[in-house]
Amino acid sequence: MSLALYGHPFSSYTQKALVALYENEIPFDFRCIDADHPQHAQEWLSRWPMAKFPLLVDGERSVVETSIIIEYLQRAHPGPVRLVPDDGMSTLDVRFLDRFFDLHVMSPVQGAVGGALSGDAGQRDYFRARAGETLERAYGWLEGQLGDKQWAAGGAFSLADCAAAPALFYADWTHPISPEHPRVRAYRARLLERPSFARAVREARPYRHLFPLGAPDRD
């Protein structure tokens, strides 16, 4: 049985896993979870009743949580791009930055999106403002962290960049990265130019109307 990834193209965490798969050109079947493919939802929930995607299936093994999926792919289906370095301290740096982008960039965006989906204008405004405060702090920290690095953890594209790409993509839609953070803006632009993420963005383009805060006419 070939690899199968269950998720949705517009999902940030699905994109994070897709970037890793595309980086190493790993063959897989994409099984979209939407109204047009009810069988995919049934298969997904039968394997992971917590109802969070993406889910990677490799034979009889189910793998969940994007960071674990990416590390699993490196171990079970290695390719030329090593997304998690072998050196112990470098590995910790990459894993920390992966957590930073998931917890301090993507999570606030999800809070703002959840507030908008509630249908309550007060909730929408409250959670977007709260996300803006958190994201502004995250942008400020990242501006100093990046320095002259090409990628989040240095010169090599890594797990941290797989997390950063969709996180900063949607974060800038939620609370724009100001000119006061030129390194963050430039880093986001580099991520958008990376072929693996550019492909994920292109595949998700038809779903932009689903962004409840209003997708900007750019990117």
N, C-alpha and C positions, 0 to 999 in steps of 0.2 A: 504494500500500500504506500502511495506517495504521501508526502507531507500535505497537510491541509491546515489552512488558517481560517478560523471563523471570526468575522468581525464586520465592520462597515467602513467604507473608504473615507468617510468624513470624520470618523472617530480619531482623536489625537493618539490614543494608545494603540489603535490598530495601525496607524501610520508609523508609529515608533517601531513596531515589529516589522512592518513592510520595508522600512529603510534597511534594517539588518538583512532581510532576505534578499533585497535588491543589490546591496553592496557586494554580496558574494555570489550573486546570480544562482541562488539555490532554487531548484525547481519545486513548485508547490501548487496546490489547488486553492484558489481563494473561494471561500463559501460565504457569500454575503448574507448578513442577517437583516432581512427587511420583509416587508409585506409580500413581496413577489416570490420569496423563497421560504415558505413556512417550514419546509422540511429541514432547512438548515437550522432554524431556531430550535426545532425539536431535538435534533442531534446535539446541538450545543448545550442545551439545558439538561439533557440526559447525562452529559459528561461533566457539566459544571453548573450545578443548581444555584450557585451564588449569582448567576446571571450577570457576570461581568465579562466583557470581551476586550482583547482577543483571546482566543483559545487556539493553541497549536496541537494538532494531533499527528503523532508519528507512530504508525502501526497501532498497537494497543495502548500506547502511552499518551496521556493527556498532560499538557504543560500549560500553566496559566501564570499570569503576572508578567508584564512585558520584559522586565529586567531579567527574570529567570528564563523566559523564552529565548532571549538573545544569548545568554550564557549557555543555554542548552544547545542552541544551534552551533555555537563555536565548538562545543565538545563532541556533538554527535554528527554534525555536518560541516566540518571546518572548511574554510575557504582561504583565499589569499589575504583578505582583510581581517586582521585580528582585532576585534572590537573591544576585547578585554585583555590588557597586557599581562604578560607572564610575571613581570617584576612585582614583588609584593607591595612596595610603597606606591608605585605607579598605579597598581590595581586599586588600592584604597582611594587614591585621588579620583580615578575614573568613577568608581562606585559612589563616592561622595557627591560628585557633580551630577551624576545620574539622579540621585535622591534630591538634590537641590532643584533641578528642573521639574521633577515630578511634584514635589511637595510645595515648593515656594513660587513656582511659576504656573504650572498647569492646574494645581488645586484651586488657587484663587479664581482662575478663569472659569473652572467648572462651577464654583460658587456663584459667579455672576450669571452664567448661563442658566443655572438652576433657578435663580431669582427671576430671570426673564421668563422662563417657562412656566412659572407659577401663575402668570396672568395677572398678578397684583402689581400695580404700578409702584406702590411703596416698596414692596419687596425687590422689585427690579432695580430701583434707584439705590436702595440701601446696599444690596450685595454688589452692585457694580462699583459704588463708591468705596466699599470695603476692599474689593479686589484691587482697585486703583491704588489705594494706600500700600497694600502689600506688594504689588508689582513694582511700584516706584522704589521701594526699598530694595527689592530684588534686582532691578535694573542698576541701581547705584552700586550695590555690592559687586555685581557681575562686571560693571565697567572697570572697576579696579582690579578684579581678578583676571580679566582677559589680557591686559597688558598688550604685548606684541604677539600673543599667541595666534596661530591660524585657526586652531580648533580649541574646544573648551579646555582640554587637559594638556595641550601642547601642539606638537607638529603632526600628530597622527589622529585621524578620524576614529572615534571610539564610541562605545556605549553611551557616553555622556552626550555626544552629538546626536545620536539617535533620539535621545530624550529631549534635547534642546530644540531640535528642528520643529516638531509640531507644537511644542510648548510656547516658543517665542512667536511662531506663526500666528497662533490664536491669541496670545497675550497682546500682541500689537494691535489686533483688531478690537480687543476689549479695552485696553488702556495704552494708547500709542506711545511708542518709545520716542522720547523727545530728542532734539538735537543736542541736549546736554549729555547724552550718552552715545557719542559717536562710535565707540568701539562695539557696543551692543548692536547698534543699527547695522554696522558693517558686518558683524558676525552673522546676524540674521540674514543679510543679503547673501553671504557666502553659502549658508545652509540652503537657501532657495536655489542656488546655482548648482549644488551638488546633484549629480544625475539621479541618485537613488531617491532623494527627497523631492526633486523636481517631478519625478514620475508619480510619486504618491500624491502630490498637489494636483497634478494634471488629472489623475484618475478621480479625485474628489471634487473637481470643479463643478460637475453637474448638480452637486448637492448643496451649493453655497446658500441657496434660499432657505435652508434649514437652520442657519445660524440665527438664533433668536434676538441677538443684539444688533443684527444688520451687518452683513458682510460688506466691507468697503470695496469700492470699484478699483481694486489694485491687486498686486501679487498674482 
